[in-house]
Amino acid sequence: MQDGPRAWSVVAAAFVAMFTSFGVAYSFGAFLLPMSAELGSGPGGTAAVFSLTTLAIFGLGALSGPAVDRFGPRRVVLVGALAMGLGLVLTSRATALWHAYLGHGLGVGLGVACSYVPLVAVVGGWFTRRRTLAVGIAVSGIGLGTLLVAPLAADLIARHGWREAYLLLAAVSTVALVGCALLVRAAPVATHVEPAPLLSRLRTPAYLRLYVSGLLLSIVLFVPFVHLPAYAASRGAGDVAAATLVGVIGAASVVGRLALGAAAARTGVLRTYQACFALMAGSFLLWLGAPGYPRLVVFAVLLGIGYGGFVALSPALVASLFGVRGLGGLLGVLYTSAAVGSALGPPAAGAVIGATGEYLPVVLAAVAIGAVATAVVLTVRAPSPVGS
């Protein structure tokens, strides 16, 4: 029954799956320096591990989204659990950087891809009246996982080394994702029944502008997840405090997912979504100059709030513009924009930092690209309604 107790149990399973998978993936900033030092790779090459991971997370969503429409969520999430565990084990045994590209980039990336787009689509299909709230709660697992797992990973690295830390994360994440797979069920009204043609919806001006703005935003959004801890450490912050900045982004994103999801009920999903872009682009102004740790915390908070709203509102916005039928496919294709953007941003930033030893050019570029992304998303208009 939609909007009933069973629907909320699916939300709980989705929350745990996203907490686990994204918490592991987004803790990579804590592993950047020790992995780079042991494998003899520079910041740009090592940061590419995270970029390949996000490329797989959002790029493979174009496959996992339609897969959940066809095969149901349980099988898809089980595949993700296996990929996550094997990927982390392989990464822990890496003796060359390409091992990490394969293990973390493909394994962890596939593990998250099999949790994110499929479960967001399934949660959306379980609700009619409270869809935005339900999706917001489910994806708040991303923020809480980022908050807790990043500093936990830094502590595990300090105690046991980065290799053993990855083995511990492999065991815990595999068990958690298998449990989620056993709890989740397909929506009572399948989102793939008689969908409007996918290609025609992808070609609408609204969808194309959502795609372009998301791509541009993603170029800059994921840079702090990789490079902010190293920057803070270079300014005198301890390793755990530096890694905690990524956790702050995650914690603030929980607030953004829930508060901005509630705000969207009053101001409209599209308008609130557009405001998230402006907030994220503007937050990078706080990274200009030579900010101390407190200002970096404020930057992380503002970025996290905007990021949380961006993630929580994307599925609800797509559903409101194009309907819930075939929602997995629509979201899967849209999230390839984040795949491309995240694949470009962090390694490009790492290359600039490695070549110049400076972060200022990276931050200036982030402000400019974020402003363009905001300008594009402000041109989005709702197309003619389709059946939902």
MIVO-662747 format. One line per field, with one value per atom (N, C-alpha, C): atom name; x, y, z. Coordinates in steps of 0.001 Angstrom, whole numbers, plus 500000, padded with zeros to 6 digits. Each point is the difference from the previous one (the first is absolute). Example, Ala and Ser with C-alpha at 12.3 -4.5 7.8 and 13.67 -1.06 7.14 Angstrom:
<recs>
atomo <- c(N:CA:C:N:CA:C)
x <- c(513190:499110:500900:499650:500820:499230)
y <- c(494310:501190:501200:501050:501190:501090)
z <- c(507800:500000:500000:499280:500060:500730)
</recs>
This chain:
<recs>
atomo <- c(N:CA:C:N:CA:C:N:CA:C:N:CA:C:N:CA:C:N:CA:C:N:CA:C:N:CA:C:N:CA:C:N:CA:C:N:CA:C:N:CA:C:N:CA:C:N:CA:C:N:CA:C:N:CA:C:N:CA:C:N:CA:C:N:CA:C:N:CA:C:N:CA:C:N:CA:C:N:CA:C:N:CA:C:N:CA:C:N:CA:C:N:CA:C:N:CA:C:N:CA:C:N:CA:C:N:CA:C:N:CA:C:N:CA:C:N:CA:C:N:CA:C:N:CA:C:N:CA:C:N:CA:C:N:CA:C:N:CA:C:N:CA:C:N:CA:C:N:CA:C:N:CA:C:N:CA:C:N:CA:C:N:CA:C:N:CA:C:N:CA:C:N:CA:C:N:CA:C:N:CA:C:N:CA:C:N:CA:C:N:CA:C:N:CA:C:N:CA:C:N:CA:C:N:CA:C:N:CA:C:N:CA:C:N:CA:C:N:CA:C:N:CA:C:N:CA:C:N:CA:C:N:CA:C:N:CA:C:N:CA:C:N:CA:C:N:CA:C:N:CA:C:N:CA:C:N:CA:C:N:CA:C:N:CA:C:N:CA:C:N:CA:C:N:CA:C:N:CA:C:N:CA:C:N:CA:C:N:CA:C:N:CA:C:N:CA:C:N:CA:C:N:CA:C:N:CA:C:N:CA:C:N:CA:C:N:CA:C:N:CA:C:N:CA:C:N:CA:C:N:CA:C:N:CA:C:N:CA:C:N:CA:C:N:CA:C:N:CA:C:N:CA:C:N:CA:C:N:CA:C:N:CA:C:N:CA:C:N:CA:C:N:CA:C:N:CA:C:N:CA:C:N:CA:C:N:CA:C:N:CA:C:N:CA:C:N:CA:C:N:CA:C:N:CA:C:N:CA:C:N:CA:C:N:CA:C:N:CA:C:N:CA:C:N:CA:C:N:CA:C:N:CA:C:N:CA:C:N:CA:C:N:CA:C:N:CA:C:N:CA:C:N:CA:C:N:CA:C:N:CA:C:N:CA:C:N:CA:C:N:CA:C:N:CA:C:N:CA:C:N:CA:C:N:CA:C:N:CA:C:N:CA:C:N:CA:C:N:CA:C:N:CA:C:N:CA:C:N:CA:C:N:CA:C:N:CA:C:N:CA:C:N:CA:C:N:CA:C:N:CA:C:N:CA:C:N:CA:C:N:CA:C:N:CA:C:N:CA:C:N:CA:C:N:CA:C:N:CA:C:N:CA:C:N:CA:C:N:CA:C:N:CA:C:N:CA:C:N:CA:C:N:CA:C:N:CA:C:N:CA:C:N:CA:C:N:CA:C:N:CA:C:N:CA:C:N:CA:C:N:CA:C:N:CA:C:N:CA:C:N:CA:C:N:CA:C:N:CA:C:N:CA:C:N:CA:C:N:CA:C:N:CA:C:N:CA:C:N:CA:C:N:CA:C:N:CA:C:N:CA:C:N:CA:C:N:CA:C:N:CA:C:N:CA:C:N:CA:C:N:CA:C:N:CA:C:N:CA:C:N:CA:C:N:CA:C:N:CA:C:N:CA:C:N:CA:C:N:CA:C:N:CA:C:N:CA:C:N:CA:C:N:CA:C:N:CA:C:N:CA:C:N:CA:C:N:CA:C:N:CA:C:N:CA:C:N:CA:C:N:CA:C:N:CA:C:N:CA:C:N:CA:C:N:CA:C:N:CA:C:N:CA:C:N:CA:C:N:CA:C:N:CA:C:N:CA:C:N:CA:C:N:CA:C:N:CA:C:N:CA:C:N:CA:C:N:CA:C:N:CA:C:N:CA:C:N:CA:C:N:CA:C:N:CA:C:N:CA:C:N:CA:C:N:CA:C:N:CA:C:N:CA:C:N:CA:C:N:CA:C:N:CA:C:N:CA:C:N:CA:C:N:CA:C:N:CA:C:N:CA:C:N:CA:C:N:CA:C:N:CA:C:N:CA:C:N:CA:C:N:CA:C:N:CA:C:N:CA:C:N:CA:C:N:CA:C:N:CA:C:N:CA:C:N:CA:C:N:CA:C:N:CA:C:N:CA:C:N:CA:C:N:CA:C:N:CA:C:N:CA:C:N:CA:C:N:CA:C:N:CA:C:N:CA:C:N:CA:C:N:CA:C:N:CA:C:N:CA:C:N:CA:C:N:CA:C:N:CA:C:N:CA:C:N:CA:C:N:CA:C:N:CA:C:N:CA:C:N:CA:C:N:CA:C:N:CA:C:N:CA:C:N:CA:C:N:CA:C:N:CA:C:N:CA:C:N:CA:C:N:CA:C:N:CA:C:N:CA:C:N:CA:C:N:CA:C:N:CA:C:N:CA:C:N:CA:C:N:CA:C:N:CA:C:N:CA:C:N:CA:C:N:CA:C:N:CA:C:N:CA:C:N:CA:C:N:CA:C:N:CA:C:N:CA:C:N:CA:C:N:CA:C:N:CA:C:N:CA:C:N:CA:C:N:CA:C:N:CA:C:N:CA:C:N:CA:C:N:CA:C:N:CA:C:N:CA:C:N:CA:C:N:CA:C:N:CA:C:N:CA:C:N:CA:C:N:CA:C:N:CA:C:N:CA:C:N:CA:C:N:CA:C:N:CA:C:N:CA:C:N:CA:C:N:CA:C:N:CA:C:N:CA:C:N:CA:C:N:CA:C:N:CA:C:N:CA:C:N:CA:C:N:CA:C:N:CA:C:N:CA:C:N:CA:C:N:CA:C:N:CA:C:N:CA:C:N:CA:C:N:CA:C:N:CA:C:N:CA:C:N:CA:C:N:CA:C:N:CA:C:N:CA:C:N:CA:C:N:CA:C:N:CA:C:N:CA:C:N:CA:C:N:CA:C:N:CA:C:N:CA:C:N:CA:C:N:CA:C:N:CA:C:N:CA:C:N:CA:C:N:CA:C:N:CA:C:N:CA:C:N:CA:C:N:CA:C:N:CA:C:N:CA:C:N:CA:C:N:CA:C:N:CA:C:N:CA:C:N:CA:C:N:CA:C:N:CA:C)
x <- c(500847:499153:500880:499759:500796:499760:501065:499970:499725:500010:499706:501251:499817:501148:501046:499557:500967:500848:499383:500738:501115:499700:501007:501115:499711:501072:500956:499478:500861:500883:499436:500798:501141:499713:501033:501118:499626:501016:500834:499354:500720:500951:499537:500846:501280:499870:501170:500925:499432:500822:500805:499379:500709:500989:499644:500931:501289:499835:501151:500818:499343:500738:500655:499265:500586:500977:499737:500940:501370:500044:501271:500620:499206:500539:500531:499250:500371:501039:500437:501098:501357:500012:501263:501003:499519:500915:500945:499538:500858:501097:499786:500969:500960:499689:500754:501494:500397:501420:500748:499497:500749:500079:498950:500038:500981:499962:500908:501450:500283:501375:500507:499163:500458:500110:499083:500023:500869:500490:500885:499312:498719:499239:499774:499866:499750:498545:499666:498618:499008:500421:499098:499672:501029:499777:499193:500277:499269:498572:499811:498645:499137:500649:499241:499300:500476:499300:498584:499887:498689:499161:500632:499258:499460:500803:499509:498853:500082:498925:498701:500051:498781:499531:500949:499620:499179:500442:499260:498678:500011:498777:498882:500300:498955:499873:501118:499927:499273:500291:499339:498544:499632:498591:499123:500599:499247:499652:500726:499689:499219:500412:499325:498587:499748:498646:499018:500265:499118:499992:501125:500049:499001:499859:499042:498572:499760:498676:499669:501024:499771:500110:501023:500283:499597:499654:499662:501223:499808:501117:500857:499422:500765:501224:499807:501118:501063:499543:500944:500854:499387:500747:500952:499596:500901:501244:499832:501160:500911:499391:500785:500764:499389:500677:501244:499879:501139:501099:499615:500986:500728:499258:500601:501046:499635:500925:501253:499836:501159:500862:499361:500754:500872:499473:500782:501138:499753:501069:501129:499654:501023:500774:499298:500674:500973:499612:500857:501291:499988:501181:500774:499653:500605:501505:500752:501435:500329:499006:500140:498697:500086:498831:498854:500316:498925:499170:500585:499212:498894:500337:498995:498970:500456:499045:498954:500451:499094:499146:500650:499282:499068:500541:499179:499152:500628:499278:498829:500257:498933:499202:500688:499303:499120:500601:499216:498990:500421:499083:498759:500187:498858:499154:500654:499262:499062:500489:499151:498936:500381:499038:498815:500240:498922:499140:500397:499206:499275:500659:499507:498804:500249:498920:498865:500290:498897:499112:500616:499198:499293:500610:499286:498744:500135:498848:498934:500439:499046:499260:500725:499345:499000:500388:499077:498727:500115:498830:499098:500536:499210:499134:500200:499312:499302:498921:499320:499923:499421:499809:501273:500875:501189:501288:499992:501153:501256:499895:501178:500583:499140:500474:500670:499369:500538:501353:500108:501282:501044:499599:500934:500555:499140:500460:500935:499639:500834:501393:500065:501315:500761:499336:500748:500989:499817:501002:501351:499996:501263:500749:499280:500648:500466:499160:500386:501158:499983:501125:501293:499916:501189:500506:499067:500363:500758:499516:500559:501140:499915:500985:501333:499989:501260:500936:499560:500902:500294:499031:500258:501109:499957:501048:501354:500039:501267:500543:499108:500433:500489:499298:500433:501360:500214:501288:501113:499731:501002:500337:498995:500203:500578:499506:500312:500652:500056:500496:498861:500234:498905:499541:500907:499609:499026:500333:499122:498678:500064:498769:499040:500515:499140:499435:500770:499482:498842:500128:498918:498749:500187:498862:499352:500812:499461:499040:500397:499163:498692:500098:498803:499041:500516:499130:499300:500688:499383:498831:500202:498928:498812:500271:498919:499183:500673:499281:499203:500517:499221:498729:500108:498817:498975:500461:499079:499309:500742:499423:498866:500125:498969:498746:500127:498864:499220:500652:499371:499112:498932:499076:499663:499622:499560:498709:499781:498786:498777:498839:498795:499510:500268:499722:501336:500368:501333:500201:501165:500262:500275:500130:500302:498771:498799:498816:499573:499903:499570:500646:501328:500638:499872:500023:500125:501353:500134:501285:501137:501064:501105:500695:500291:500786:499320:498692:499303:500109:500012:500129:501430:500969:501388:500305:499244:500266:499314:499174:499305:500982:499740:500902:500204:498943:500135:501002:499898:500911:501429:500186:501342:500661:499236:500562:500306:499154:500331:501312:500176:501209:501241:499960:501167:500350:498993:500281:500567:499484:500533:501424:500322:501371:500968:499647:500881:500166:498903:500090:500878:499889:500748:501498:500402:501435:500630:499267:500561:499544:498821:499420:500890:500627:500735:501461:500450:501380:500264:499128:500280:500022:499235:500007:501385:500764:501328:501094:499918:501139:499867:498811:499851:500762:499971:500792:501497:500556:501427:500299:499095:500199:500003:499026:499930:501237:500480:501202:501214:500050:501122:499974:498835:499852:500097:500412:500260:498965:498913:498991:500515:499618:500352:499296:500464:499445:498516:499628:498596:499150:500485:499257:499838:501040:499921:498973:500041:499030:498586:499868:498680:499284:500738:499360:499087:500416:499117:498778:500203:498877:499057:500545:499160:499121:500582:499191:498854:500316:498966:498934:500415:499025:499093:500601:499199:499069:500432:499141:498741:500100:498805:498984:500483:499119:499403:500850:499509:498955:500219:499054:498633:499994:498724:499383:500790:499454:499590:500847:499659:498908:499938:498885:498677:499985:498794:499705:501062:499813:499414:500350:499505:498488:499402:498544:499335:500714:499442:500442:501270:500531:500040:499752:500065:501314:499947:501202:501010:499553:500933:500707:499258:500618:501001:499665:500920:501240:499814:501121:500946:499466:500830:500766:499366:500676:501189:499913:501114:501249:499830:501131:500673:499198:500563:500757:499461:500660:501332:500043:501253:501054:499603:500964:500541:499125:500442:500856:499817:500762:501503:500402:501435:500707:499253:500622:500685:499510:500600:501349:500309:501280:501067:499611:500974:500903:501165:500955:500728:500192:500679:499125:498857:499057:500549:499682:500315:498984:500215:499134:498535:499689:498583:499282:500682:499346:499821:500930:499837:498800:499760:498823:498724:499965:498817:499807:501096:499941:499396:500481:499505:498522:499566:498591:499122:500363:499183:499992:501170:500064:499142:500087:499248:498495:499531:498564:499502:500721:499605:500082:501057:500182:498881:499636:498924:498682:499675:498779:500037:501136:500203:499728:500558:499831:498563:499434:498661:498928:500174:498953:500069:501156:500128:498955:499844:498987:498579:499683:498659:499745:501023:499842:499773:500794:499827:498626:499565:498677:498897:500152:498953:499962:501138:500058:499620:500358:499879:499200:499562:499245:500891:499405:500773:500191:499251:500156:501327:500791:501327:500950:499712:500806:501453:500206:501371:500841:499448:500737:500263:498998:500170:501098:499973:501019:501362:500033:501271:500721:499277:500625:500403:499142:500326:501268:500181:501152:501307:499919:501257:500650:499218:500599:500944:499601:500880:501210:499820:501124:501068:499573:500959:500653:499178:500548:500970:499663:500884:501273:499931:501204:500953:499478:500840:500571:499151:500381:501150:499887:501072:501366:500124:501343:500569:499135:500487:500503:499243:500440:501306:500112:501238:501180:499775:501089:500475:499045:500365:500737:499491:500648:501395:500146:501308:500995:499519:500901:500377:499069:500231:500229:499541:500059:498988:499050:499030:498580:499115:498588:499158:500533:499221:499436:500788:499414:498825:500076:498923:498731:500145:498839:499372:500812:499471:499221:500538:499299:498681:499993:498775:498915:500380:499034:499413:500854:499534:499099:500422:499206:498683:500040:498769:499015:500515:499123:499324:500743:499416:498945:500286:499022:498706:500121:498819:499209:500703:499323:499219:500570:499320:498758:500107:498856:498859:500309:498939:499150:500444:499216:499060:500029:499158:498544:499146:498560:499317:498870:499279:499441:500196:499391:498528:499337:498598:499879:499004:499887:499883:500571:499845:499339:499502:499307:500945:499584:500819:499311)
y <- c(498801:501199:501246:500887:501217:500885:500689:500909:499293:498661:499259:499536:499163:499521:499275:499194:499291:500980:501075:501014:500610:500228:500609:499015:498699:499026:499984:500257:500119:501241:501079:501215:499693:499236:499665:499182:499018:499196:500850:500902:500885:500920:500497:500860:499272:498767:499246:499695:499639:499689:501218:501164:501207:500472:499857:500299:499198:498712:499109:500250:499990:500062:501356:501073:501325:500342:499530:500251:499448:498779:499404:500760:500269:500658:501397:500760:501386:500157:498908:500070:499958:499994:499844:501105:501207:501087:499654:499168:499586:499051:499303:499034:500612:501224:500593:500072:500626:500217:498707:499137:498768:499073:499922:499169:500563:501324:500646:499800:500112:499848:498576:499003:498614:499521:500461:499553:500877:501107:500874:500788:500292:500754:501421:500940:501385:500229:501211:500286:499892:500403:499911:498565:499148:498598:499260:500267:499318:500520:501300:500553:499405:499533:499379:498730:499377:498831:500395:501118:500474:500412:500633:500419:498808:498944:498795:499376:500110:499472:500754:501326:500776:499848:499828:499739:498717:498966:498736:500144:500711:500166:500579:501104:500702:499525:499551:499496:498672:499086:498700:500093:501177:500213:499922:500293:499876:498547:499059:498575:499475:500405:499483:500539:501223:500547:499173:499806:499109:498566:499533:498629:499804:501000:499844:500042:500743:499982:498606:499286:498698:498827:500009:498827:500165:501211:500229:500378:500632:500545:498958:498865:499054:499473:499549:499454:501066:501200:501070:500350:500120:500357:498876:498747:498885:500030:500329:500164:501103:501088:501092:499602:499184:499549:499191:499112:499189:500861:500934:500872:500867:500535:500844:499235:498811:499219:499615:499465:499583:501199:501113:501190:500528:500019:500493:499045:498704:499034:500184:500145:500201:501288:501058:501268:499864:499235:499831:499258:499225:499228:500667:501228:500668:500197:499676:500288:500992:500329:500996:500788:501204:500869:499427:499269:499476:498950:499357:499081:500766:501178:500827:500532:500323:500419:498915:498762:498886:499684:499850:499595:501075:501185:501080:500636:500308:500688:499191:498754:499186:499262:499374:499204:500827:500988:500863:500807:500476:500770:499201:498735:499162:499718:499806:499747:501142:501224:501161:500180:499792:500162:499058:498824:499030:500305:500984:500407:501319:500935:501373:500169:500000:500244:498984:498693:499054:500263:500282:500158:501349:501036:501276:499827:499283:499771:499161:498975:499140:500779:500790:500814:500956:500623:500900:499304:498737:499251:499553:499946:499568:501121:501243:501132:500857:500608:500996:501330:499992:501246:500512:499100:500422:499611:500063:499537:500811:501330:500829:499729:499882:499707:498632:499001:498642:499905:500576:499987:500770:501129:500789:499215:499238:499176:498904:499354:498918:500501:501098:500477:500733:500301:500573:498992:498722:499007:500306:500625:500394:500975:501013:501010:499460:499196:499469:499016:499226:499100:500745:501092:500825:500600:500448:500584:499022:498774:499058:499159:499608:499054:500675:501244:500668:500128:500579:500036:498622:499083:498634:499366:500215:499463:500584:501310:500628:499389:499718:499382:498572:499249:498631:499998:500965:500101:500279:500915:500333:498798:499173:498860:498778:499721:498733:500134:501219:500169:499969:500580:500151:498666:499038:498711:499242:499919:499310:500753:501323:500787:499621:499826:499611:498592:499088:498655:500026:500804:500124:500584:501027:500601:499015:499138:498998:499058:499513:499052:500641:501188:500649:500383:500573:500481:498846:498886:498862:499455:499817:499489:500964:501292:500984:500018:499964:500064:498727:498852:498765:500081:500502:500165:500930:501096:500939:499343:499197:499326:499077:499363:499069:500722:501281:500750:500762:500405:500898:499218:500640:499407:501025:499477:500888:500697:501186:500750:499245:500162:499277:500366:501236:500411:500164:499076:500002:501254:500602:501252:499811:498727:499797:499656:499945:499606:501125:499698:500934:501366:500095:501298:500828:501294:500851:499716:500128:499707:500772:499284:500619:501053:499659:500895:501349:500010:501267:500900:499420:500798:500488:499195:500437:501193:500157:501067:501316:500037:501239:501048:501280:501048:499937:499674:499945:498928:498821:498916:500318:500540:500329:501041:500988:501031:499451:499096:499324:499233:499358:499203:500892:501056:500873:500682:500498:500685:499022:498768:498994:499622:499925:499689:501083:501260:501102:500050:499831:500042:498878:498805:498853:500148:500796:500244:500585:500890:500669:499363:499369:499498:498976:499100:498897:500327:501173:500401:500031:500601:500013:498612:499056:498658:499365:500368:499427:500901:501299:500882:500871:500146:500850:499461:498680:499523:500284:499793:500265:501482:500850:501440:500390:499498:500332:499507:498797:499470:500872:500533:500866:501317:500345:501233:499742:498784:499728:499175:499612:499169:498571:499311:498602:499123:498780:499132:499707:499694:499706:501260:501144:501257:500347:499758:500286:499094:498704:499070:500310:500567:500316:501046:500820:500992:499335:498846:499258:499517:499603:499625:501161:501211:501184:500220:499815:500099:499004:498782:498980:500341:500500:500350:501128:501008:501120:499567:499006:499534:499326:499386:499425:501099:501119:501151:500489:500097:500456:499086:498700:499038:500109:500138:500031:501395:501033:501351:500538:499818:500515:499164:498713:499202:500521:500391:500582:501368:500783:501325:499912:498946:499844:499868:499501:499884:501368:501020:501348:500835:499902:500866:499331:498681:499275:499261:498794:499178:500661:500498:500573:501225:500895:501225:499678:499067:499616:499328:499159:499340:501037:501016:501060:500759:500211:500690:499199:498680:499154:500263:500191:500297:501308:501016:501297:499905:499229:499861:499284:498923:499257:500818:500677:500830:501114:500656:501099:499561:498765:499541:499973:499795:499922:501338:501091:501294:499977:499156:499908:499293:499298:499309:500903:501183:500932:500580:500436:500565:498901:500214:499015:499717:499323:499813:499084:500325:499110:498882:499113:498819:500371:501002:500322:500414:500779:500414:498817:499064:498794:499185:500020:499311:500658:501331:500708:499678:500003:499620:498607:499049:498627:499924:500789:500002:500499:501147:500574:499102:499486:499086:498766:499468:498807:500211:501147:500282:500033:500739:500057:498651:499261:498669:499053:500076:499146:500275:501276:500344:499575:500178:499605:498504:499178:498551:499590:500580:499592:500429:501160:500537:499503:499494:499543:498954:498912:499002:500561:500811:500565:500955:500760:500929:499250:498961:499219:499348:499461:499371:501016:501215:501004:500520:500022:500511:498949:498725:498983:498768:499926:498845:498936:499052:498971:498743:499831:498802:500070:498929:500023:500945:500299:500966:499538:498683:499500:500377:499835:500347:501488:500825:501452:500469:499495:500394:499450:498767:499404:500804:500451:500817:501363:500606:501317:499946:498934:499914:499737:499681:499934:501376:501060:501345:500139:499467:500020:499110:498921:499115:500739:500693:500726:501125:500777:501122:499575:498956:499541:499373:499457:499444:501088:501183:501103:500830:500317:500970:499635:498946:499701:499732:499204:499806:501259:500820:501253:500915:500055:500793:499455:498662:499400:500310:500020:500316:501441:500922:501406:500169:499363:500107:499397:498855:499363:500816:500694:500774:501339:500622:501355:500057:498968:500044:500963:500470:500990:499483:500402:499648:501137:501226:501156:499859:499566:499858:499026:498953:499012:500622:500772:500607:501057:500799:500999:499336:498908:499280:499444:499519:499455:501069:501205:501093:500320:500083:500352:498922:498754:498909:499837:500169:499929:501088:501193:501088:499684:499415:499625:498915:499014:498941:500586:500980:500644:500731:500701:500727:499052:498829:499033:499432:499602:499381:500986:501294:500998:500115:499444:500039:498799:499075:498804:500405:499515:500196:498649:499879:498718:499755:498764:499652:499692:499654:499602:498786:499933:498870:498678:498946:498654:499161:498870:499147:499484:499959:499478:498827)
z <- c(500000:500000:500000:499045:499924:501222:500445:501143:501324:500027:501215:500725:501043:500790:499161:499038:499162:499203:499558:499246:500856:501277:500872:500350:499990:500208:498813:498807:498817:500128:500521:500241:500969:501053:500979:499362:499173:499326:499056:499290:499083:500766:501152:500839:500403:500493:500450:498833:498853:498835:499548:500002:499564:501058:501267:501086:499812:499750:499908:498746:498849:498736:499788:500222:499812:501108:501211:501082:499672:499458:499599:498837:498963:498807:500312:500785:500261:501105:500594:500971:499308:498669:499281:500320:500314:500323:501139:500938:501116:499541:498893:499481:498993:499520:498892:500269:501117:500259:500330:500905:500272:498788:499212:498802:498983:499818:499055:500408:501304:500477:499800:500286:499907:498559:499151:498611:499108:500559:499243:498904:500188:499003:500489:499077:500358:500350:500467:500400:498860:498786:498866:499642:499919:499651:501048:501273:501066:500100:499797:500026:498904:498920:498912:500458:501081:500549:500410:500706:500413:498798:499015:498816:499224:499906:499343:500793:501325:500837:499748:500017:499761:498554:499072:498611:499917:500716:500009:500750:501133:500792:499144:499335:499271:498554:499420:498636:499928:500916:500009:500454:500547:500313:498759:498827:498757:499700:500635:499857:501200:501214:501195:500143:499490:500053:499181:498710:499227:500532:500570:500526:501122:500876:501101:499475:498908:499388:499474:499526:499370:500968:500869:500831:501461:500410:501395:500815:501170:500762:500710:500388:500816:499252:498776:499237:499727:499699:499673:501215:501171:501206:500404:499806:500299:499111:498740:499115:500535:500470:500560:501245:500855:501215:499661:499035:499585:499392:499151:499354:501025:500969:501027:500805:500468:500811:499241:498794:499211:499610:499684:499612:501121:501211:501131:500359:499886:500260:498994:498733:498975:500251:500378:500282:501164:500999:501180:499660:498935:499599:498867:499637:498847:500182:498967:499962:498892:499202:498941:499926:499493:500016:499166:498932:499169:500739:501008:500824:500737:500491:500673:499013:498780:498973:499769:499932:499742:501223:501167:501198:500517:500251:500550:498913:498863:498946:499466:499616:499422:501074:500966:501003:500912:500670:500889:499194:498817:499164:499628:499598:499662:501237:501144:501231:500347:499873:500293:498929:498735:498904:500146:500546:500183:501218:500798:501155:499751:499336:499947:499063:498694:499046:500159:500116:500141:501221:501147:501212:500051:499416:499898:499147:498881:499134:500705:500739:500696:501084:500785:501025:499360:498890:499308:499566:499588:499584:501128:501233:501151:500573:499540:500617:498934:500431:499179:500751:501202:500752:500650:500443:500754:499291:498686:499234:500314:500018:500241:501376:501014:501353:500052:499391:500056:499313:498812:499293:500790:500605:500797:501178:500670:501129:499506:498898:499474:499639:499268:499548:501099:501127:501119:500559:499663:500356:499389:498828:499362:500900:500478:500827:501333:500648:501300:499855:498917:499755:499777:499257:499773:501300:500842:501284:500884:500090:500956:499446:498738:499482:499684:499515:499653:501206:501135:501158:500585:499912:500448:499172:498696:499132:500364:500271:500382:501284:500949:501252:499769:499160:499683:499311:499116:499317:501008:500932:501007:500888:500275:500892:499286:498783:499348:498625:499459:498641:498997:498818:499052:499410:499902:499418:500915:501274:500938:500168:499915:500092:498883:498794:498883:500179:500579:500244:500998:501036:500977:499356:499183:499317:499032:499379:499069:500718:501163:500738:500440:500588:500529:498879:498931:498931:499287:499810:499329:500803:501284:500856:500012:500111:500064:498710:498858:498726:499726:500399:499853:500845:501214:500838:499380:499402:499337:498816:499241:498834:500417:501145:500466:500489:500350:500523:498940:498945:499039:499037:499529:499037:498922:498833:498921:500396:499436:500292:499513:500679:499589:498609:499583:498631:499328:499133:499390:499186:500162:499304:498525:499543:498594:499161:500617:499265:499057:498729:498981:500154:500010:500145:498740:500155:498833:499365:498691:499356:500647:500345:500708:499148:498753:499157:499813:499836:499791:501227:501186:501225:500195:499577:500119:499100:498938:499030:500340:501033:500337:500503:499749:500503:501516:500737:501459:500411:499393:500370:499583:498806:499530:500891:500450:500877:501391:500485:501250:499860:498871:499777:499951:499209:499844:501321:500702:501273:501014:500027:500915:499677:498714:499591:500476:499741:500396:501521:500719:501458:500528:499404:500491:499792:499023:499791:501255:500684:501174:501316:499999:501249:500681:499224:500594:500302:499608:500298:501503:500831:501444:500639:499470:500581:499923:498979:499817:500559:499731:500252:501250:500542:501182:501207:500290:501144:499859:498792:499801:500149:499515:500151:501477:500752:501427:500733:499644:500635:499684:498772:499633:500759:500555:500776:501501:500379:501403:500720:499329:500660:500150:501054:500165:498981:499839:498968:500223:501249:500271:499835:500485:499838:498530:499206:498566:499331:500324:499418:500464:501193:500540:499167:499250:499144:498977:499486:499100:500774:501245:500842:500247:500132:500186:498771:498813:498778:500065:500435:500107:501015:501165:501036:499533:499398:499506:498882:499221:498918:500539:501188:500615:500275:500546:500247:498691:498970:498712:499407:500097:499426:500659:501333:500718:499994:500324:500098:498630:498997:498681:499342:500360:499522:500541:501275:500583:499397:499760:499412:498597:499281:498631:499956:501093:500040:499978:500465:500037:498796:499626:498946:498636:499967:498741:499855:499437:499873:499078:498861:499034:500559:500617:500530:501108:500865:501075:499431:498994:499323:499407:499375:499424:501081:501147:501098:500511:499938:500437:499156:498718:499126:500411:500237:500384:501318:500946:501299:499866:499227:499843:499270:498932:499261:500883:500755:500852:501163:500466:501163:499734:498755:499688:500221:500092:500298:501365:500906:501333:499976:498918:499878:499389:499574:499419:501082:499590:500947:500748:501282:500850:501213:499796:501110:501079:501243:501098:500097:500939:500131:500246:500857:500222:498716:499151:498757:499049:500043:499190:500478:501309:500536:499474:499989:499480:498525:499241:498592:499853:500798:499918:500348:500978:500390:498853:499416:498928:498769:499642:498866:500266:501222:500336:499967:500486:499967:498552:499151:498598:499321:500293:499423:500433:501281:500487:499303:499832:499293:498547:499367:498601:499821:500878:499891:500324:501057:500428:499008:499392:499149:498562:499587:498608:499635:500779:499626:500014:501024:500076:498843:499604:498887:498693:499767:498775:499977:501138:500065:499740:500538:499816:498566:499342:498631:498961:500268:498960:500419:501262:500451:500622:500731:500702:499179:498931:499184:499246:500163:499402:500708:501282:500740:500141:500144:500118:498794:498807:498792:499888:500325:499944:500947:501239:500969:499618:499498:499622:498949:498990:498958:500551:500808:500557:500837:500770:500881:499253:498701:499251:499889:500171:500013:501185:501143:501171:499771:499245:499700:499209:498964:499163:500790:500714:500756:501076:500740:501077:499449:498782:499382:499549:499715:499536:501156:500992:501008:500909:500840:500953:499383:498902:499447:499369:499374:499445:501114:501104:501151:500554:500091:500490:499109:498681:499081:500181:500175:500209:501325:501046:501316:499959:499336:499911:499207:498955:499140:500612:500720:500509:501503:500712:501456:500594:499186:500439:499826:500903:499911:499421:499979:499571:498592:498995:498652:499975:500804:500055:500572:501061:500642:499093:499332:499073:498870:499475:498942:500508:501250:500577:500110:500411:500106:498632:498989:498664:499398:500094:499417:500742:501327:500779:499616:499692:499584:498667:499073:498706:500186:500857:500272:500551:500896:500574:498928:499115:498924:499099:499719:499130:500678:501272:500660:500200:500063:500132:498756:498875:498765:499865:500933:499921:500211:499101:500124:499899:500629:499974:498604:499472:498720:500171:498916:500096:500889:500888:500927:499266:500640:499487:501075:499617:500973:501039:501239:501079:500682)
</recs>
